[in-house]
Amino acid sequence: MAKVVLDAGHGGSDPGAVYEGRQEKDDNLALALAVGEILENNGVDVEYTRTTDVYHTPFEKAQMGNRTDADYFVSIHRNALPTPNTGTGVETLVYNDEGIKADMARAINANLAELGFANRGVIERPNLVVLRRTRMPALLVEAGFIDNEADNAKFDSQFDEIARAIADGILETLNTQAAAEAAVQPAADPVTELEINPALENTEEENSESPQYQAGESQMQMRRGPYISQDPLYRVQVGAFENQQLAERLSYRLQMSGYPAFVLYQSPYYKVQVGAYRYLDNAVLMERRLRMDGYETFLVSQ
């Protein structure tokens, strides 16, 4: 079972940003608890740095997360600028814009943007203690500006949808991890198959219109944990090979570039895929990144 630490930013003697009597620490705690409830209902083991109005230093919060041996650390905040009503939208902060934490950040931002928030993107902030001193992938979600009237109205009127959007972004990343764990599950000895038909050894990506592709997708088997969505999942396929080593080589190269890649066997192909997204838009964003890096891709779903 995956474990996620949720950190409600600020607290106690530290109110965070304040606007017309509204204190960030209160919004952060309410949202963190709501996100946690959704994750728990989907089978995720959730730990909190606080569930009441108490203060801990950022370093203490990072240490709390490290002691839980969690898979992710997600800090919930709201944004502000020196001049009220000059900033709007959502953004997610990461230590560096690499790997699975950056994919989770983009998934959360994209989900929140679907609710009408401006998407300010993923921003590197290596100086933040909760991002720098945590041993697991960590990110900090800025759920709109507390000093913006429109963002506050949206936060209040769509509170449940905002919590769901953040939780879904986390769950999508857990889906990706589960798909990677499923990895290669060969139904037959690949060496024997290559010996029978060595001409297929260097076969690359297959035509998505071929009968083999259509049959293979309908027969796909993926190990599902309790937190895996039962909805269709979208993934980006980067290649397909008869040769297992070629597929693993490509998957390794993608992983070294920060992509959540894995190999899935569907006879007779070893398919190299990236991600497992509940929302098509998030899969499209990942496909766009891969194509910008020079990979030939197409989307598949289950």
Backbone bond lengths (Angstrom), bond angles and torsions (degrees), N, CA, C in turn:
res aa  C-N    CA-C-N  psi(-1)  N-CA   C-N-CA  omega(-1)  CA-C   N-CA-C  phi
1 M - - - 1.458 - - 1.526 109.53 -
2 A 1.294 116.48 133.48 1.456 120.69 178.89 1.523 110.34 -71.34
3 K 1.332 115.68 150.49 1.461 121.38 177.77 1.523 108.89 -125.41
4 V 1.330 115.87 132.44 1.465 122.77 -179.77 1.520 108.68 -127.23
5 V 1.325 116.26 131.06 1.464 121.61 172.14 1.523 108.65 -93.20
6 L 1.325 116.61 126.31 1.458 122.14 175.36 1.524 108.83 -107.45
7 D 1.308 114.77 125.62 1.452 121.45 -178.77 1.521 109.51 -112.99
8 A 1.336 116.82 114.82 1.464 121.22 172.89 1.522 107.56 -81.89
9 G 1.314 117.15 111.58 1.455 121.64 -173.37 1.517 113.67 -58.89
10 H 1.356 114.39 147.72 1.466 122.76 177.25 1.538 109.49 64.47
11 G 1.354 117.36 -152.95 1.461 120.51 -178.54 1.511 112.52 124.52
12 G 1.321 116.04 154.40 1.452 122.27 178.15 1.514 112.17 59.94
13 S 1.337 115.23 -123.37 1.466 120.83 -178.08 1.519 112.92 -72.10
14 D 1.320 117.72 -8.84 1.468 122.65 179.40 1.523 108.76 -108.71
15 P 1.334 118.69 99.55 1.468 120.31 -176.75 1.522 113.79 -78.43
16 G 1.347 117.64 -11.09 1.454 119.35 -172.26 1.513 109.60 74.88
17 A 1.331 116.74 -150.99 1.463 120.53 177.53 1.522 109.65 -71.21
18 V 1.329 115.64 144.31 1.466 121.42 -179.82 1.525 108.49 -128.73
19 Y 1.334 115.53 134.51 1.463 120.17 179.20 1.523 109.19 -141.79
20 E 1.317 116.29 115.03 1.469 123.00 178.63 1.529 111.78 49.60
21 G 1.328 115.02 45.96 1.456 121.39 177.73 1.514 114.88 85.82
22 R 1.294 117.18 -11.70 1.471 121.26 179.83 1.529 108.50 -84.57
23 Q 1.334 117.11 127.23 1.455 121.83 -176.42 1.522 110.46 -107.83
24 E 1.323 114.55 132.60 1.466 120.16 -177.57 1.523 111.92 -58.75
25 K 1.336 117.41 -38.25 1.463 119.88 -175.84 1.527 111.93 -56.86
26 D 1.348 116.81 -33.76 1.464 120.46 -178.75 1.535 111.26 -71.82
27 D 1.332 116.38 -45.17 1.466 120.25 177.36 1.526 110.35 -61.48
28 N 1.341 116.13 -42.17 1.471 120.26 -178.36 1.530 111.25 -61.00
29 L 1.324 116.66 -44.92 1.465 120.27 -177.71 1.524 110.97 -67.05
30 A 1.322 117.08 -44.32 1.464 119.40 179.81 1.526 110.88 -60.54
31 L 1.333 116.36 -42.36 1.463 119.44 -177.81 1.520 111.48 -71.41
32 A 1.325 118.12 -40.69 1.463 120.76 179.08 1.528 110.81 -61.23
33 L 1.317 117.25 -42.52 1.470 120.20 179.44 1.529 111.21 -66.14
34 A 1.335 116.97 -37.71 1.464 119.90 179.54 1.523 111.07 -68.70
35 V 1.333 117.31 -42.07 1.469 120.79 176.97 1.522 109.53 -62.81
36 G 1.331 116.55 -43.47 1.458 120.17 -179.61 1.516 112.82 -60.72
37 E 1.321 116.81 -39.31 1.470 119.73 179.17 1.527 110.96 -62.15
38 I 1.332 116.52 -41.51 1.472 119.76 178.78 1.518 110.44 -64.29
39 L 1.330 116.93 -45.12 1.464 120.25 179.74 1.526 110.86 -61.71
40 E 1.318 116.84 -44.56 1.464 119.88 179.33 1.524 111.60 -61.48
41 N 1.324 116.68 -38.67 1.465 120.43 177.89 1.524 112.23 -66.25
42 N 1.327 116.74 -17.58 1.465 121.98 176.64 1.523 111.97 -101.99
43 G 1.335 116.90 16.59 1.453 120.58 172.85 1.510 115.66 85.85
44 V 1.325 118.79 10.31 1.459 121.87 179.72 1.522 109.06 -87.70
45 D 1.308 116.45 138.59 1.459 122.46 175.10 1.527 107.54 -82.02
46 V 1.329 117.47 115.60 1.462 122.23 -174.60 1.520 110.40 -112.06
47 E 1.339 116.05 132.23 1.460 123.31 171.15 1.526 108.01 -116.44
48 Y 1.327 116.62 148.84 1.462 121.84 -179.81 1.522 110.05 -120.13
49 T 1.326 116.49 143.36 1.462 119.07 172.62 1.523 110.65 -78.54
50 R 1.326 115.99 -24.84 1.468 119.58 171.92 1.522 109.08 -157.86
51 T 1.323 115.16 148.08 1.463 121.54 174.55 1.521 110.60 -124.19
52 T 1.330 116.64 0.98 1.459 122.36 177.20 1.523 108.25 -134.45
53 D 1.325 115.96 -178.91 1.462 121.21 -176.38 1.532 110.25 -85.36
54 V 1.330 116.44 75.37 1.463 122.78 179.18 1.524 109.27 -124.47
55 Y 1.315 116.08 160.72 1.464 120.93 -178.64 1.524 111.03 -110.06
56 H 1.328 115.70 133.00 1.456 123.27 168.69 1.517 107.12 -132.91
57 T 1.310 116.61 145.18 1.458 119.33 176.67 1.525 109.19 -67.73
58 P 1.338 118.09 156.36 1.465 119.92 175.86 1.526 112.63 -55.04
59 F 1.331 117.63 -37.42 1.461 119.98 178.38 1.521 110.80 -64.56
60 E 1.327 117.20 -42.25 1.467 120.23 177.92 1.524 110.65 -61.63
61 K 1.328 116.98 -38.69 1.465 119.77 178.58 1.521 111.20 -65.16
62 A 1.334 116.33 -41.82 1.471 119.40 177.67 1.529 110.32 -61.56
63 Q 1.347 116.42 -40.85 1.461 120.05 179.06 1.525 111.45 -66.37
64 M 1.328 116.92 -38.02 1.469 120.07 175.28 1.530 110.36 -57.59
65 G 1.322 115.32 -46.53 1.459 119.27 178.94 1.508 112.30 -61.67
66 N 1.331 116.77 -43.13 1.462 120.30 -178.49 1.520 111.84 -63.68
67 R 1.327 117.14 -36.05 1.470 120.18 -179.10 1.520 112.67 -68.15
68 T 1.329 117.67 -22.41 1.470 119.91 -179.00 1.523 112.92 -81.29
69 D 1.342 116.54 -12.56 1.467 120.91 -175.46 1.527 110.98 55.28
70 A 1.337 115.44 44.39 1.464 121.25 -176.55 1.521 111.36 -80.42
71 D 1.337 114.94 167.00 1.460 121.48 178.14 1.524 111.90 -85.99
72 Y 1.341 117.17 -30.85 1.471 121.79 -178.58 1.519 109.62 -144.85
73 F 1.333 114.46 154.02 1.459 122.77 173.93 1.520 107.22 -125.95
74 V 1.333 116.40 118.98 1.468 121.21 -177.03 1.522 108.37 -122.95
75 S 1.327 115.89 117.08 1.452 121.85 -179.94 1.527 109.38 -100.93
76 I 1.334 116.74 131.68 1.463 122.87 -176.19 1.534 109.46 -104.68
77 H 1.318 116.06 125.90 1.462 121.67 -179.54 1.527 109.64 -140.50
78 R 1.349 114.31 174.78 1.452 121.56 167.19 1.522 107.46 -129.00
79 N 1.300 116.42 150.26 1.455 122.76 -170.61 1.526 111.41 -92.00
80 A 1.336 116.04 168.48 1.467 121.55 176.02 1.520 108.77 -165.01
81 L 1.323 116.02 156.68 1.460 123.30 176.43 1.532 109.00 -129.82
82 P 1.317 117.17 161.98 1.472 119.12 -179.59 1.521 113.79 -57.51
83 T 1.332 117.33 -33.48 1.459 121.16 179.13 1.528 109.24 -108.32
84 P 1.338 118.53 115.81 1.471 120.85 -177.76 1.521 112.66 -58.13
85 N 1.333 114.59 151.02 1.468 123.89 176.44 1.525 113.57 62.33
86 T 1.336 116.34 24.33 1.474 119.94 173.94 1.524 112.02 -106.96
87 G 1.334 117.97 -13.53 1.459 121.61 177.47 1.505 110.68 -120.93
88 T 1.322 116.42 145.60 1.465 120.70 178.21 1.516 109.60 -150.76
89 G 1.325 116.47 153.38 1.455 120.37 174.41 1.519 113.72 108.85
90 V 1.323 114.12 -177.97 1.464 122.15 -177.54 1.526 109.79 -116.40
91 E 1.306 114.94 150.73 1.456 121.64 173.91 1.513 108.37 -151.44
92 T 1.318 116.28 158.49 1.458 120.78 177.97 1.517 108.63 -129.12
93 L 1.318 115.95 132.11 1.460 122.91 -176.10 1.531 110.26 -100.19
94 V 1.326 115.92 140.46 1.458 121.96 177.35 1.528 108.69 -137.34
95 Y 1.326 115.89 160.13 1.470 120.13 177.94 1.520 110.31 -61.83
96 N 1.333 115.93 -48.32 1.466 121.76 171.36 1.522 108.77 -146.67
97 D 1.300 115.08 152.66 1.469 121.11 -173.05 1.520 109.62 -83.55
98 E 1.327 116.34 66.58 1.449 122.51 -177.96 1.519 110.07 -143.69
99 G 1.329 115.70 153.16 1.448 121.43 168.86 1.517 115.11 73.88
100 I 1.341 113.65 -164.61 1.448 121.15 -170.53 1.523 111.89 -68.67
101 K 1.348 117.94 -30.54 1.470 119.79 179.16 1.525 110.74 -64.08
102 A 1.352 116.33 -37.14 1.465 119.68 178.47 1.523 110.41 -68.58
103 D 1.336 117.18 -35.32 1.464 120.11 176.69 1.525 110.58 -66.12
104 M 1.334 116.85 -40.30 1.459 119.68 176.87 1.522 110.36 -63.68
105 A 1.323 116.19 -41.90 1.469 120.06 179.35 1.522 110.83 -60.00
106 R 1.319 117.48 -44.48 1.466 120.76 -179.94 1.528 111.26 -66.43
107 A 1.317 116.57 -37.32 1.462 119.41 178.58 1.529 110.45 -63.94
108 I 1.317 117.40 -43.24 1.462 120.85 178.98 1.525 110.30 -64.07
109 N 1.332 116.83 -47.06 1.467 119.84 179.62 1.518 111.68 -58.90
110 A 1.332 116.03 -43.97 1.463 119.84 -178.20 1.526 110.96 -64.02
111 N 1.330 116.76 -40.18 1.459 120.03 178.56 1.526 111.36 -64.51
112 L 1.323 116.91 -42.09 1.457 120.40 178.51 1.526 111.60 -67.82
113 A 1.320 116.84 -34.52 1.466 120.07 178.01 1.524 110.99 -63.97
114 E 1.341 116.77 -30.69 1.455 119.70 177.97 1.530 111.78 -64.88
115 L 1.333 116.89 -19.64 1.464 120.90 178.05 1.523 111.74 -87.13
116 G 1.327 116.87 -1.99 1.458 120.33 177.24 1.513 115.20 108.92
117 F 1.347 118.17 -2.70 1.457 120.60 176.26 1.531 110.24 -72.48
118 A 1.325 116.18 145.47 1.460 119.96 169.10 1.527 108.44 -69.52
119 N 1.329 116.70 134.92 1.463 121.87 -179.21 1.522 108.84 -93.23
120 R 1.328 116.67 106.40 1.456 122.07 -178.60 1.520 112.93 -86.90
121 G 1.338 116.64 -1.47 1.451 121.24 171.18 1.519 114.98 93.01
122 V 1.334 113.84 -175.38 1.465 123.24 177.28 1.523 107.66 -98.32
123 I 1.320 116.27 128.19 1.463 121.42 -172.48 1.524 109.62 -123.03
124 E 1.315 116.52 132.19 1.458 121.52 177.47 1.527 110.18 -78.90
125 R 1.343 115.69 129.03 1.467 121.08 177.43 1.538 108.38 -139.23
126 P 1.312 117.53 74.03 1.472 120.34 -175.72 1.517 114.24 -67.72
127 N 1.338 118.44 -10.44 1.462 120.79 -178.48 1.526 113.54 -86.97
128 L 1.324 119.13 -8.40 1.458 121.34 -178.36 1.530 110.18 -78.57
129 V 1.321 115.62 128.69 1.462 120.74 -173.66 1.523 111.81 -61.54
130 V 1.342 117.79 -42.40 1.469 119.37 -176.84 1.527 111.98 -68.94
131 L 1.321 117.60 -16.11 1.460 120.88 175.34 1.533 111.22 -96.35
132 R 1.318 116.52 -29.43 1.468 121.29 -174.42 1.516 112.60 -89.80
133 R 1.339 117.52 -33.16 1.461 119.67 -172.80 1.529 113.33 -101.21
134 T 1.309 118.22 -0.16 1.469 121.09 175.01 1.518 109.52 -84.44
135 R 1.330 115.92 144.25 1.464 120.39 -176.77 1.523 112.49 -91.47
136 M 1.324 117.25 -10.43 1.457 121.60 178.56 1.527 108.87 -106.41
137 P 1.353 119.34 165.97 1.470 120.13 173.93 1.521 110.22 -55.01
138 A 1.330 116.50 131.23 1.460 120.86 -173.98 1.521 110.28 -133.47
139 L 1.319 115.89 147.24 1.450 121.05 176.52 1.520 109.63 -149.23
140 L 1.326 115.33 158.00 1.461 121.93 -178.49 1.518 108.12 -126.30
141 V 1.332 116.16 116.93 1.461 122.59 -176.79 1.524 109.61 -93.41
142 E 1.333 116.31 124.19 1.466 121.98 173.41 1.536 107.36 -99.66
143 A 1.339 116.02 99.93 1.469 121.68 -172.48 1.528 110.67 -87.40
144 G 1.314 116.29 69.78 1.453 121.40 179.16 1.521 112.36 82.29
145 F 1.320 116.02 170.10 1.466 122.57 -178.04 1.526 110.20 -96.27
146 I 1.333 116.17 125.12 1.456 120.31 179.96 1.529 111.20 -73.20
147 D 1.340 117.37 -17.00 1.466 120.41 178.42 1.527 112.00 -101.85
148 N 1.340 115.66 23.81 1.463 121.15 176.92 1.530 108.47 -122.08
149 E 1.319 116.23 122.15 1.472 120.61 -175.73 1.528 111.96 -59.17
150 A 1.333 116.46 -43.24 1.463 119.89 -177.74 1.524 111.31 -67.01
151 D 1.334 116.85 -41.77 1.463 119.88 178.87 1.525 110.99 -64.49
152 N 1.332 117.09 -39.04 1.462 120.03 178.23 1.522 111.51 -65.52
153 A 1.337 116.41 -40.76 1.465 119.45 178.01 1.521 110.75 -61.73
154 K 1.334 116.05 -40.87 1.467 119.75 178.61 1.521 110.66 -68.55
155 F 1.323 116.75 -40.84 1.464 120.78 179.32 1.530 110.71 -58.54
156 D 1.320 116.24 -42.17 1.463 120.28 -177.70 1.524 112.55 -75.54
157 S 1.322 116.96 -43.70 1.468 119.99 -174.80 1.524 112.55 -78.20
158 Q 1.336 117.80 -24.96 1.462 121.35 -178.05 1.525 111.53 -120.76
159 F 1.318 115.26 33.21 1.460 119.63 -175.36 1.533 111.83 -56.89
160 D 1.324 117.59 -48.13 1.470 120.50 -178.58 1.522 111.19 -62.66
161 E 1.339 117.29 -39.67 1.458 120.65 179.35 1.526 111.38 -66.89
162 I 1.325 116.57 -36.17 1.472 120.26 177.97 1.522 110.36 -65.37
163 A 1.329 116.51 -44.79 1.467 119.75 177.56 1.521 110.54 -60.84
164 R 1.318 117.31 -41.66 1.463 121.57 178.94 1.527 111.03 -64.53
165 A 1.328 117.46 -40.41 1.463 121.05 -179.27 1.524 111.08 -62.60
166 I 1.323 116.96 -43.03 1.468 120.49 178.96 1.526 110.15 -67.37
167 A 1.330 116.41 -45.74 1.462 119.96 179.71 1.524 111.34 -61.23
168 D 1.333 116.97 -41.30 1.460 119.85 179.88 1.523 111.22 -63.93
169 G 1.341 117.71 -37.38 1.453 119.46 176.88 1.521 111.98 -62.00
170 I 1.327 115.88 -38.17 1.468 120.09 176.82 1.524 110.24 -68.08
171 L 1.331 116.76 -45.14 1.466 120.58 -178.60 1.523 111.50 -63.19
172 E 1.318 117.40 -36.75 1.461 120.17 177.94 1.524 110.67 -60.75
173 T 1.316 117.03 -38.25 1.459 120.62 178.66 1.523 110.48 -69.36
174 L 1.320 117.35 -38.47 1.457 120.01 175.89 1.528 110.60 -64.45
175 N 1.333 117.44 -35.27 1.462 120.95 174.75 1.519 110.27 -60.32
176 T 1.326 116.48 -42.15 1.461 121.21 178.75 1.519 110.40 -61.33
177 Q 1.324 116.67 -43.82 1.457 119.64 178.68 1.531 111.34 -61.33
178 A 1.337 116.54 -43.39 1.461 120.00 -179.37 1.521 110.65 -63.69
179 A 1.341 116.14 -38.57 1.462 119.27 178.40 1.519 110.75 -65.04
180 A 1.332 116.75 -38.38 1.461 120.12 178.54 1.520 110.58 -66.06
181 E 1.338 117.28 -37.08 1.458 120.59 178.28 1.524 111.24 -66.39
182 A 1.349 115.56 -33.33 1.471 118.39 178.09 1.526 109.82 -63.22
183 A 1.347 115.44 -40.80 1.460 124.34 172.33 1.526 112.38 39.75
184 V 1.336 115.92 -133.35 1.460 120.72 -174.27 1.514 109.98 -87.97
185 Q 1.328 115.79 121.21 1.460 121.62 176.17 1.524 108.56 -129.59
186 P 1.338 117.92 72.25 1.471 120.74 -174.56 1.517 112.42 -64.30
187 A 1.320 114.86 138.30 1.458 120.76 178.14 1.517 111.40 -91.28
188 A 1.324 117.32 -11.91 1.457 120.83 179.92 1.515 107.78 -149.82
189 D 1.338 116.36 165.01 1.457 122.01 -179.55 1.524 108.92 -69.46
190 P 1.342 118.76 112.73 1.456 119.51 -177.52 1.517 113.11 -64.38
191 V 1.332 117.38 -28.76 1.464 119.36 178.85 1.518 110.15 -64.99
192 T 1.331 115.76 -42.55 1.459 119.39 178.39 1.518 110.86 -60.84
193 E 1.312 117.38 -42.18 1.455 120.48 179.72 1.516 111.29 -62.94
194 L 1.321 117.15 -40.59 1.460 119.85 -179.94 1.519 110.95 -68.98
195 E 1.318 117.02 -35.15 1.456 119.95 177.53 1.528 110.80 -65.25
196 I 1.341 116.18 -35.16 1.453 119.52 179.82 1.521 110.82 -70.17
197 N 1.316 116.32 -40.40 1.456 120.01 -177.37 1.526 110.04 -136.86
198 P 1.331 119.15 73.56 1.463 121.69 -175.70 1.516 112.80 -63.96
199 A 1.320 118.07 -17.73 1.464 119.76 -179.84 1.515 112.13 -64.88
200 L 1.353 116.30 -19.63 1.460 120.24 -178.80 1.519 112.55 -87.79
201 E 1.336 118.22 0.24 1.460 120.70 -170.34 1.517 112.14 -59.08
202 N 1.309 119.11 -36.81 1.454 121.43 -175.96 1.525 112.71 -103.19
203 T 1.341 116.59 19.37 1.459 119.18 178.50 1.513 109.78 -59.44
204 E 1.350 117.64 131.73 1.452 121.56 178.50 1.518 109.61 -103.22
205 E 1.295 116.31 -157.26 1.463 121.70 -172.26 1.523 111.52 -54.05
206 E 1.365 114.79 131.95 1.455 118.58 -176.42 1.514 111.36 -84.48
207 N 1.303 115.67 164.10 1.465 121.64 176.92 1.519 109.31 -73.61
208 S 1.345 116.54 126.27 1.461 119.66 -176.71 1.511 113.10 -66.50
209 E 1.327 118.15 -13.00 1.457 120.58 178.86 1.524 112.26 -91.23
210 S 1.325 117.70 -3.59 1.454 119.62 -174.33 1.521 111.11 -72.57
211 P 1.353 118.05 152.71 1.461 120.73 178.03 1.525 111.55 -60.00
212 Q 1.372 117.25 -34.12 1.456 119.01 -179.49 1.515 110.48 -62.65
213 Y 1.319 116.55 -40.03 1.476 120.28 -179.73 1.519 110.42 -65.74
214 Q 1.335 116.76 -46.77 1.454 119.84 -176.56 1.521 111.21 -63.41
215 A 1.316 117.57 -40.82 1.452 120.38 179.46 1.514 110.60 -69.28
216 G 1.337 115.80 -41.30 1.455 119.76 -177.82 1.507 112.32 -60.80
217 E 1.332 117.97 -42.76 1.449 120.10 -178.30 1.523 111.70 -63.09
218 S 1.308 117.40 -37.60 1.457 119.52 -178.67 1.515 111.70 -71.29
219 Q 1.344 117.67 -19.54 1.459 120.53 -177.22 1.525 112.33 -102.80
220 M 1.345 117.58 5.82 1.460 119.82 -174.19 1.522 110.89 -61.46
221 Q 1.338 115.66 136.05 1.452 121.83 176.65 1.521 108.16 -117.26
222 M 1.329 117.21 129.27 1.461 121.90 177.96 1.517 108.40 -132.73
223 R 1.334 115.66 131.02 1.450 119.79 176.78 1.518 109.30 -68.10
224 R 1.316 117.28 129.71 1.456 121.43 -176.53 1.522 109.70 -117.14
225 G 1.313 116.02 130.68 1.453 121.72 172.13 1.519 108.67 -86.27
226 P 1.326 117.31 178.44 1.465 119.91 -177.54 1.513 113.00 -68.62
227 Y 1.355 117.58 -17.38 1.454 119.81 -177.77 1.510 112.61 -96.50
228 I 1.334 118.64 6.01 1.460 121.37 -176.29 1.518 110.05 -83.98
229 S 1.317 115.66 131.95 1.459 120.81 -179.87 1.517 110.67 -64.12
230 Q 1.320 115.85 144.76 1.449 120.79 173.95 1.525 111.49 -87.66
231 D 1.328 117.48 -3.92 1.459 121.44 176.64 1.525 109.64 -75.09
232 P 1.345 117.49 162.81 1.464 119.36 176.01 1.522 110.53 -59.13
233 L 1.326 115.84 141.24 1.456 121.59 178.49 1.526 108.99 -112.37
234 Y 1.320 115.85 139.60 1.454 121.77 -179.58 1.522 109.54 -105.30
235 R 1.329 116.07 135.64 1.453 121.45 177.98 1.533 109.01 -132.88
236 V 1.315 115.21 161.70 1.462 120.91 178.18 1.522 108.09 -107.06
237 Q 1.314 116.25 121.30 1.465 120.16 178.60 1.521 109.66 -94.13
238 V 1.330 114.83 130.69 1.463 121.50 -176.08 1.527 111.61 -107.80
239 G 1.315 117.92 -21.80 1.459 120.09 179.70 1.510 111.44 -174.21
240 A 1.330 116.28 164.27 1.465 122.48 176.25 1.516 108.10 -146.80
241 F 1.339 116.80 133.67 1.451 121.88 -172.23 1.527 110.14 -137.47
242 E 1.313 115.97 148.63 1.457 120.80 166.88 1.525 110.21 -76.59
243 N 1.308 116.71 -25.81 1.454 122.44 -177.07 1.525 109.51 -92.51
244 Q 1.324 117.47 118.84 1.453 122.16 -177.55 1.529 111.55 -62.81
245 Q 1.327 117.29 -39.88 1.461 119.51 -177.32 1.523 112.14 -65.25
246 L 1.326 117.36 -36.14 1.461 119.90 177.60 1.525 110.55 -64.27
247 A 1.325 116.30 -41.16 1.462 120.25 178.97 1.522 110.82 -64.71
248 E 1.327 116.99 -44.84 1.460 119.84 -179.30 1.524 111.38 -66.28
249 R 1.324 116.96 -32.72 1.458 120.48 178.34 1.528 110.37 -64.69
250 L 1.341 116.33 -43.77 1.458 119.77 178.75 1.527 110.58 -66.65
251 S 1.329 116.79 -41.77 1.457 120.34 179.06 1.525 110.71 -60.82
252 Y 1.316 116.83 -42.29 1.465 120.72 179.85 1.523 110.55 -63.86
253 R 1.333 117.26 -41.24 1.462 120.76 179.73 1.533 110.47 -63.01
254 L 1.328 116.67 -39.95 1.458 120.62 177.82 1.526 111.17 -65.65
255 Q 1.328 116.49 -43.39 1.461 120.04 179.57 1.522 111.27 -62.19
256 M 1.334 117.25 -38.60 1.457 120.50 178.84 1.528 111.46 -66.72
257 S 1.328 116.54 -20.58 1.467 120.98 176.53 1.525 111.90 -92.33
258 G 1.348 116.65 4.35 1.456 120.54 176.07 1.509 115.07 94.47
259 Y 1.331 118.53 5.50 1.458 120.54 -179.77 1.531 110.89 -88.65
260 P 1.345 118.66 140.95 1.467 121.84 177.84 1.527 111.07 -79.19
261 A 1.317 116.04 72.34 1.471 121.97 -174.08 1.522 110.79 -94.15
262 F 1.318 115.82 154.40 1.458 122.27 175.77 1.520 108.57 -154.62
263 V 1.339 115.20 167.97 1.460 121.66 178.79 1.521 108.13 -113.63
264 L 1.320 115.59 131.86 1.466 121.55 179.11 1.527 108.51 -124.31
265 Y 1.327 117.02 127.38 1.465 120.27 -178.71 1.519 111.04 -90.81
266 Q 1.341 115.67 124.15 1.455 123.34 171.41 1.518 106.54 -133.91
267 S 1.294 116.10 105.43 1.459 121.38 -172.13 1.531 111.69 -47.75
268 P 1.338 117.65 127.84 1.462 126.84 6.91 1.522 113.42 -100.77
269 Y 1.338 119.13 18.48 1.456 120.90 -171.42 1.520 113.38 -108.63
270 Y 1.325 115.64 146.37 1.459 124.20 165.32 1.522 106.10 -98.57
271 K 1.338 115.90 110.21 1.460 120.40 -172.85 1.524 110.29 -99.99
272 V 1.315 115.52 130.74 1.456 122.16 177.66 1.529 107.67 -95.99
273 Q 1.325 115.79 117.11 1.462 120.78 -175.98 1.520 110.20 -129.43
274 V 1.318 114.72 159.82 1.463 121.49 -177.91 1.524 108.95 -129.98
275 G 1.333 116.56 129.15 1.459 121.68 172.57 1.514 113.90 78.04
276 A 1.336 114.52 169.42 1.466 123.11 174.09 1.524 105.78 -156.03
277 Y 1.330 116.09 95.25 1.459 121.54 -167.71 1.526 111.88 -111.58
278 R 1.326 115.11 137.44 1.459 119.96 176.60 1.525 111.36 -73.42
279 Y 1.331 116.20 -33.20 1.460 120.57 -177.28 1.528 110.60 -106.73
280 L 1.324 115.51 132.72 1.451 121.63 -177.42 1.523 111.25 -59.44
281 D 1.335 118.01 -38.46 1.460 120.78 -177.91 1.521 111.50 -58.50
282 N 1.338 117.31 -37.62 1.460 119.77 179.95 1.524 111.18 -68.63
283 A 1.327 116.62 -37.61 1.459 119.97 176.14 1.531 110.81 -65.28
284 V 1.326 115.88 -38.05 1.471 120.01 178.34 1.522 110.55 -63.54
285 L 1.342 117.24 -40.23 1.461 120.44 177.41 1.525 111.07 -61.48
286 M 1.337 116.83 -42.03 1.459 120.07 178.43 1.525 110.89 -65.63
287 E 1.339 116.55 -41.44 1.462 119.28 178.49 1.530 110.60 -61.29
288 R 1.320 116.36 -38.81 1.464 120.33 179.48 1.531 110.54 -62.92
289 R 1.347 116.80 -42.09 1.461 119.81 178.11 1.522 111.44 -61.50
290 L 1.327 115.65 -43.45 1.466 119.67 -178.79 1.524 111.12 -64.79
291 R 1.318 116.38 -41.46 1.466 119.02 -179.68 1.523 111.51 -67.27
292 M 1.339 116.46 -34.65 1.461 119.50 176.12 1.526 111.19 -64.71
293 D 1.339 116.38 -27.11 1.461 120.97 176.62 1.524 112.51 -87.45
294 G 1.332 116.93 4.84 1.457 120.74 172.68 1.508 116.19 95.36
295 Y 1.340 118.45 10.32 1.461 120.42 -179.65 1.528 111.11 -91.05
296 E 1.318 115.99 144.14 1.463 122.40 172.94 1.535 107.22 -86.32
297 T 1.307 117.27 126.36 1.467 119.98 -171.98 1.521 111.55 -138.41
298 F 1.327 114.80 164.13 1.464 121.80 163.61 1.520 108.14 -155.61
299 L 1.338 116.31 160.20 1.454 121.99 -176.04 1.520 110.99 -90.28
300 V 1.338 115.00 143.28 1.457 121.37 173.53 1.521 107.41 -130.36
301 S 1.311 117.11 160.22 1.456 120.95 178.61 1.514 109.60 -141.90
302 Q 1.313 113.99 159.67 1.466 120.60 176.71 1.513 109.07 -126.38
